[in-house]
Structures are given as structure tokens and as C-alpha cells.
Amino acid sequence: MITRLRLECPARQRYLFFMISTRMPSEHTYEAILHRDPALDGVVFSGVKTTGIYCRPVCKARVPFRKNIALYPSAAAAEAAGFRPCLRCRPETAPFCPAWKGTKTTVERALGLIRSGALESGSVQQLADRLGIGARHLSRLFAEHIGASPKQLAQTLRIQKAKRLIDQTDETLDNIASQSGFGSARRMRATFVALYGRPPSSIRNMRRRKTSTSAKSIHPNIAFQNEGSIA
């Protein structure tokens, strides 16, 4: 049995962030991934070089060889590196608890403003002005602690919100695009195709098929009777 990583200790936080920045996991971190240690969930994301997909450390898919894993400190960083989100473990549902959390107030303030829509109508320069720093310095802080630019993070947050709404609600795609900060359903569709390789409607249909299959497996007789009545 492995010892769970205790992330509340600042020294361990810095050490873990160093391991993330080295990309390939250390033997200790890889062992934690093999055991799907929940302490890593939301702290690191694993990019699988052989598939081009990134996952949460708790993903139930078979864990690839250590040499084929690249670690990233955020979903935005993994996407910036060209990885697609896993449709099985759904990175958009991971808790947000980066290893540096609590040590960089400026970055946390910026994250809060971005989550509130600061970059939906404003620029990175305007965001930096609100924080009292220069745009270049803000970009450097994001590169160091998030692994992605402020704009990339904002895009990832938009996609994640849209993905959650697609999975959890029956809202129309037009409404989801509006609520998620996309200018239009067409823009959202293009973004999903570029990232997931499929449009939002396809992802929603996958959810519906899965829900239908689960319902039939739970109530096979009822499902059979319903199908018979339709015929």
C-alpha cells in the first residue's frame, strides 16, 4: 500500500510542482497514478503520448507505461500542449486544487476574475490592470504556475462549463453556448471539433445512448415491453 501524498505541506507542494514541471512522472508519482490516488486529482493531469489524450490521475482506463506519460499542472496546460480531454474520466469535473494554491495570491485573484468572465469582453491587459501588474508579468506568472496563458485558461474554462452543461442538462446548444461564454453555437461547435474531434451534438448523443443503455440494463423487462409496444 502506498502512502498518500500530503499536499497541505508547502514543502510537499513545491516538490510536487517540481515533479510536474519535469513532465515525466517520478517513480513515486507514477506509483500513485497506478493506484489512482485521489490526492492527485485536480493537482496533476496525465497526457498520454501514444493517444494524444489527457486524463485525471483517477481515470479508470488502463494506466500507460511511465515513459508515455507527460504531467501537466492544469487542464489548460495539457490542452495547450495539444492533448484532448478524456471522455471517460471527464477532466472538467476534477476538483481545482493546484499544488501552488495559497502561495500565489495574484494568480488566484486572476483565476477568480477569469472565472467571473473578465476575458469574455476584456483583454489580458485590462485583466492585468485590475490586478495592478503588467500584462507580461501576468503571462509569466501563468506560464510558471498554470502552464498556459490567461487566454488559454479562459478557453479551457469555457469548454469545461459547456461540457458539464451538455452532460448534465437538456439545455439547447444555443443556450449552452451563451451561458459558457461562447459568442455563438457555431463558435462552440468549432472549438469542440478542434479539441474533442467531434461536435457538441455528438457528445450529447453519446450521453443519451449511455443513459438509455443503463436504463435497459436496470429494467430489462420494462425496456422490452416498451420496445414491443412501439412495434
Secondary structure, DSSP 8 states (H G I E B T S, - for coil): ------TTSHHHHHHHHHHHHTSS--HHHHHHHHTT-GGGBTTBEEEETTTTEEE-TT--S----GGGEEEESSHHHHHHTT-EE-TTT-GGGS----TTTTS-HHHHHHHHHHHTTHHHHS-HHHHHHHHTS-HHHHHHHHHHHTSS-HHHHHHHHHHHHHHHHHHH----HHHHHHHHT-S-HHHHHHHHHHHHSS-HHHHHHHHHHHHHHHHHHHSHHHHHHHHHHH-
